[in-house]
Structure formats: structure tokens, C-alpha cells
């Protein structure tokens, strides 16, 4: 999630990990909060509700965050190299489903494709960092999932077996039942999530 909707902000002698998430996706907010509590047990995790947008800011302070995210640096992520440390690569190799899910829930969506009048589901992931896009491709390869480039900043997963596999794996790892309303904006529905309603990224380091 850090690679998409999160960043580190220096605050005096500490660092604040801030993730900006769609308030309507409470299952995502809960997973991000739980992940922080596992990585840094005992640290306080705060949720701030933005008044002018449907965004929940999940924040946690620690001087150890640069050790957890060695990708931290000056400027926006797409303006600098993003390379995983060896220990991070090992984690992704062991849990590629979690990595893909985090990418899609931050900068992606499950949406509809209309081909010759037939409605097909697909996944799309967009990011302006070529390094992050290539990490997404690598994680897909670990699962034998085929993705292709839709445009300069977007990757698409559209083959039926690949979409069905991700649907199955994401549903199996979720802690919240899929929303039944076809208009809902989460990974369980075959509708594009408008950028105004997706987990909202804030430029940062």
C-alpha cells in the first residue's frame, strides 16, 4: 500500500507513515491498520476522517519507518528509483497475492470490459512510476498471471482464467463479505471505480 497511497513524512525526530484510503472501503482501511499493528506492535495507529473528501487517513509515527521502507527518499515516487531490498523481495515471492492486492487496492480497480457487446471483468493497475509498474508485472509472473500494457501508465489483467484466479484468491483472503450492490466501489464488483472514489493518493515520499 505504501507504493501507492502511502508515504513517509519527517516529523521532528520521528517519521509518520500516512496512507490515504477510500472511507467507503472499510475492509481496506482495517487491513492497512492491522498490517501496521503487526509490523510495529504497540504503536498507536490513528484514523483521521477528511471533511472535504471521502478519505480516511491512516497514520502511525515511528523513527523505524525508513528501515521498513528503504524506498523512502526526497521527491515523489515516480521521480526516483523504486527497488525492493532483498528481504522485501523474499516477502513478495512468498506472498505475491498480498502484494498484488495492495497494489490494486491503492492504484487499481476491477472493472468492466465490453467486447463485441459482451461484458467481461478485468483488473487494471495504474502508476506513473515505471519501477512500480515493473514490480507489479514481476508479482504477476510469480503467479503465472498475464498482464499487458494498456497505455504508458496502466497495466491490464483481462484473460478469463487470470481474472477468475484473482477473484478467487482475493475473496479467500478478505475478512469482509463481498458487497452485493452492483454499484459498490471495491474489488468484488465489475464496475470501474472513478478516480474520485478510489483510494486517493497524495503526492509524497
N, C-alpha and C positions, 0 to 999 in steps of 0.2 A: 504494500500500500504506500510505503514511503516513496517509491519510484514514481508514483502517480500523484496522489493527493496529499502527500506529506512533505514536510521539510523541517530542517533544524534551524532554530533561531537562537543566537547567543543572547543570554540574559545574565548580566553580571558575571558570576563565576560558574554559572550553570548553562545548560542548553535546554531549550524547550522543543520537544517533538510535537508538532502540530499537524493534525490530519483534518481536512475539511470534507465532511461527508454529507450525503443527502439525508436530511432528517427523516424522510419517509421510509428509508431503508434501515429500520431499526435492527434488523438482523446483522447488517454490515457493521453498524455502529457497535453492537455488542461484541462481534468477533474482534474488531480492532481493539476495543477496550480490554478484552480478555487476553489478547496476544501481548499487549503491553504489560499486563499484570504478571504474565508468565515470564517474560524476558527480564523484567525488573520487579520482582516481588517486593511488596512493602511500600512501593512508591505510590503516591496519590495520583489518580487519573481523574481529570476534570472534564466535564462536558459543558460547553457554552453554546446556547442557542442564539443564533444570529437573528436579529429582528427584521432586517430588510431582505432576507433571502431564506429559503428553506434549507438552511445549512446548520449542521451540528459540528462544532469544533472540538475534537478530542485532543487534549493536551496533557503532557506529562513532563516534569522537569527532572533532569539528571545531568551530572557532569560526564557520565559514561556514554551518552548517546553517540559521540563521534567514534567510539570503539565499536558500537553496534552497527553504525552506518558509516564506514570509512569513505563512502562516496560523497560525503559532505564536503562542500567547498564553496568558494565565492561564486556568485552569479547563479543564473538559472541552470537547471539540469541539462537542458538541450544545448547549452553553450560550453559545456565541459565534458571530458571523458567520464563515462559511467562504466566501470569494470568491477565485477564481483571479486571479492577476495576468495582465496582457495576454500576457506571454511564455509563461505556463503555458497560457493558452487556446490559443495558437498551436500548442503541442506537442500538446494533446489533439485539436485539429482535424486535425492531420497524422497522429496515431496513436490514433484512438479505440478501436481494438481492444485496444491495450495498456492503456488507461485502464479499459475495461470489465473486462478480465481481472483487473487488480489489484483492482478493487472486488469482483468476485465471489469471488476467492480469499481476500480478507480478511473480508468480511462477507456472503458469499453462498454459494450452492451450486447444483448441478444435481441435480434430484430427480424423483420420480415424481408424476404426477397420474393418479388413477383417475377416468375419466369414463364412466359407464354400463358399468362393468366392463372398460373398455379402459385399458391402461396407456400414458400419454403422458409423455414427458420435458418438463421445463420448467426454467427458471432463476429463482431468487429472490435478491433483494438486500435486506438489512435494515440500517437505520441510524437512530439517534434524531435525527440532525441533518437538518432539512428542507433546509438548503442542500446537504448532500452528496447527499441523495436527488435534488434537482433537477439537480445536476451529472451524476448517473447518467442521468437522463431526457434531458438535453441530449446526452450522448455517444451514447445510443441513437438519437436523432433524426439525428445526424450520419451514422449507418449505415442509416437508414430501418428501424430495428428498433422494433417497437411494444412498449411496456411499459405495464402498468396497475397501479394501486394495489390491493394485496390487503388491507392494513389501514393503520393510521396510520404504521407504520414500515417497511412492506415493499412492494417493487415486484416484479412478476412478469413474466417473458417466457415466453409459452406458445404462441404461434402456431407451427405446424409449420415454416413457412419461416424464421422468425426463429431458432428453436432449431437448425435444421439449418445455418443460416448461421454461428451462433456456434460450433457443434460443429466445422464445417469450419475456421473461422479460428483457433480456439484450438488445434486439432490441428496446424495448419500452422505455428504459431509456437512450439509446445512443443519442448523439447530432449530430452524423455524420452518413451519409448514409453508409450502408454496401458496402464494396469494391466488385466489380463484378469479378475481376480477380481471377481465382481459385488458383493462386499461391500466393496470398496475404497472409501475416502473421498476422492475427488478429483473434478474437474470432468468426467472422462471416464465416470463411472458414473451410471446413472439411479436413484440412491438418495439420499434425504435425508441430509446429513451432520449427525449430532447435534451440538448446541452444545458438548458436552463433547469432541468430537473435531475440530471445525473449528479453523481458525486462531484462537487465543484472544486476544481483545482485552483490553488492560489500560488502565483509565482513565488518561488523561494529557493533556498539552497537545499 
